Amino acid sequence: MATHGRSGISRWWMGSVAEKVISEAPAPVLLIRSRQLQNTEARGKISFLDKILAPLDGSDIGQAALPYVGILAVKASSSVTLLQAISPPGTAEASLFGGPDWKKFLKAMHNAGISYLKGVAETLEKKGIKTTYEMVTGDPADKIVEYAEKNNITLIAMSTHGRTGLTRWVLGSVADKVLHGAATPVFLVRSPKMIVSRPKD
């Protein structure tokens, strides 16, 4: 669905209808600015599927968007980039582990992440999808938005980690920050493990 993006504001301001759909829909949601939708219609092709960025965190829930990414990439001959970000240590964590030990820990996480991304990439490549992957260090949401902007990504496809005892879809903090910070269309998928049945009235 289209959102009513306002010019002059870097944040993606969403209309009330889009906000409600994101909050309650159990199905995946594609959010694209009205201006981007008009450009796509004028060009006569789904241009926002050219370069797909799929942020991952190594968890099963984080992979919820991958089946959709695979389908879209095959249908539109898209290229896919897998991205994983390692959060830098806070003061407390760094002091607890100590400088050298923390560096070893980060290196181990980086190596494990590369191995994980390589495995996911190979799975997509077997489907004929051109796939690359990259590990970065920093705030995950900031790095996702930054990478998308610097590399001309046309679609960010990611899962949400929102969890609630009600039917309302509460976005995970990373997905929420990406949604409001990215100028790129965002495709949000809630993991089946996160879906809660609507209570009967």
C-alpha positions in Angstrom: 0.0 0.0 0.0 1.0 3.6 -0.5 1.9 6.0 2.2 1.5 9.8 2.2 5.1 10.7 2.4 5.6 14.4 3.1 8.3 16.4 1.4 10.8 18.4 3.5 10.8 15.7 6.2 13.4 12.9 6.3 11.2 10.6 8.3 8.7 8.6 6.5 5.3 9.9 7.8 2.6 7.3 7.4 -1.1 8.0 7.0 -3.5 6.7 9.6 -4.7 3.9 7.3 -1.2 2.6 6.8 -0.5 2.8 10.5 -3.6 0.7 11.2 -2.8 -1.9 8.6 0.8 -2.3 10.0 -0.6 -2.7 13.5 -3.2 -5.3 12.8 -2.5 -7.2 9.5 -1.3 -10.8 9.9 -0.1 -10.9 6.3 3.0 -9.3 4.9 2.8 -5.6 4.1 4.5 -3.6 1.4 4.8 0.1 2.1 5.8 2.4 -0.7 5.6 6.2 -0.9 2.9 7.6 -3.3 5.6 9.4 -5.2 7.6 6.2 -5.7 4.5 4.4 -6.9 3.8 7.1 -9.4 7.3 6.8 -10.8 6.9 3.0 -11.1 3.6 3.4 -13.0 5.2 5.9 -15.3 8.1 3.6 -16.1 5.7 0.7 -16.7 7.7 -1.8 -14.6 8.1 -2.8 -11.0 11.3 -0.9 -10.6 11.4 -1.2 -6.8 12.2 -4.9 -7.1 15.6 -4.4 -8.9 17.8 -4.6 -5.9 16.5 -6.2 -2.7 18.1 -5.8 0.7 17.3 -8.6 3.2 18.5 -7.8 6.7 19.1 -10.9 8.9 20.0 -11.5 12.5 20.8 -15.2 12.4 17.5 -16.3 14.0 14.7 -18.4 12.5 12.3 -15.5 13.1 14.7 -13.1 11.3 14.5 -15.3 8.2 10.7 -15.0 7.9 11.0 -12.7 4.9 13.4 -15.0 2.9 10.7 -17.2 1.2 9.1 -14.0 -0.1 12.4 -12.5 -1.1 13.1 -15.7 -3.1 9.8 -15.5 -4.9 10.1 -11.8 -5.7 13.7 -12.1 -6.9 12.9 -15.0 -9.3 9.9 -13.4 -10.7 11.5 -9.9 -11.2 15.1 -11.1 -11.9 16.2 -9.1 -8.9 19.6 -9.1 -7.2 19.6 -9.7 -3.4 22.0 -8.5 -0.7 22.0 -10.2 2.7 23.0 -7.9 5.5 23.8 -8.6 9.1 24.8 -5.9 11.6 26.7 -6.6 14.9 25.8 -4.0 17.6 28.9 -2.4 19.1 29.5 -3.0 22.8 28.1 -0.6 25.4 30.3 0.7 28.2 29.1 -2.0 30.6 29.7 -4.9 28.2 33.1 -3.7 27.1 34.3 -3.3 30.8 32.9 -6.7 31.6 34.7 -8.5 28.9 37.7 -6.3 28.7 39.2 -4.8 25.6 41.1 -7.8 24.1 38.4 -10.3 25.1 35.6 -8.2 23.6 37.6 -7.9 20.3 37.9 -11.7 20.2 34.2 -12.0 20.8 33.3 -9.6 18.1 35.7 -11.4 15.7 34.1 -14.7 16.5 30.6 -13.2 15.9 31.8 -11.8 12.6 33.1 -15.1 11.4 30.0 -16.9 12.5 27.9 -14.3 10.7 29.8 -14.6 7.5 29.4 -18.4 7.6 25.7 -18.0 8.2 25.2 -15.5 5.4 27.2 -17.5 3.0 25.0 -20.5 3.6 21.8 -18.5 3.1 23.3 -16.9 -0.1 24.1 -20.3 -1.5 20.5 -21.4 -1.0 19.3 -18.4 -3.0 21.9 -18.8 -5.7 20.7 -22.4 -6.3 17.4 -20.8 -7.4 19.3 -18.7 -9.9 19.2 -15.5 -7.8 22.3 -13.2 -7.9 23.2 -12.9 -4.2 25.8 -11.0 -2.2 26.2 -10.7 1.5 27.9 -8.3 4.0 28.6 -8.0 7.7 28.8 -4.6 9.3 29.2 -3.3 12.8 26.9 -0.7 14.3 23.3 -0.1 15.3 21.4 -2.5 13.1 18.6 -0.1 12.0 21.0 2.7 11.2 23.3 0.4 9.2 20.3 -1.0 7.2 19.1 2.4 6.3 22.6 3.7 5.6 23.4 0.6 3.4 20.2 1.0 1.4 20.9 4.7 0.7 24.6 4.2 -0.3 24.0 1.2 -2.5 20.8 2.3 -4.3 18.7 -0.5 -2.8 15.2 -0.4 -4.2 13.4 -2.6 -1.6 14.1 -3.6 2.0 12.5 -6.9 2.9 12.6 -7.9 6.6 10.8 -9.7 9.3 9.4 -8.2 12.5 10.1 -9.4 16.0 7.0 -7.7 17.5 5.4 -9.8 20.2 2.1 -9.2 21.9 -0.7 -11.0 23.7 -3.3 -9.2 21.7 -3.9 -9.0 17.9 -2.1 -5.7 17.5 1.2 -6.1 15.5 3.8 -4.4 17.5 6.9 -3.9 15.4 10.3 -4.9 16.7 12.5 -1.9 17.4 14.8 -2.5 14.4 12.0 -2.9 11.9 10.2 0.1 13.3 13.3 2.3 13.0 14.0 1.1 9.5 10.3 1.7 8.5 10.5 5.3 9.7 14.0 6.1 8.6 14.3 4.5 5.1 13.5 6.4 1.9 13.2 2.9 0.3 10.0 0.9 0.0 9.8 -1.6 2.9 8.3 -5.1 2.8 7.5 -6.3 6.3 6.9 -10.0 7.1 5.8 -11.2 10.5 7.1 -14.6 11.4 4.4 -17.3 11.9 5.9 -17.7 15.4 4.8 -14.1 16.1 1.2 -14.4 14.9 -1.4 -14.5 17.7 -5.0 -15.5 16.9 -7.6 -12.8 17.2 -9.6 -13.3 20.4 -13.3 -13.9 20.0 -15.6 -11.1 21.1 
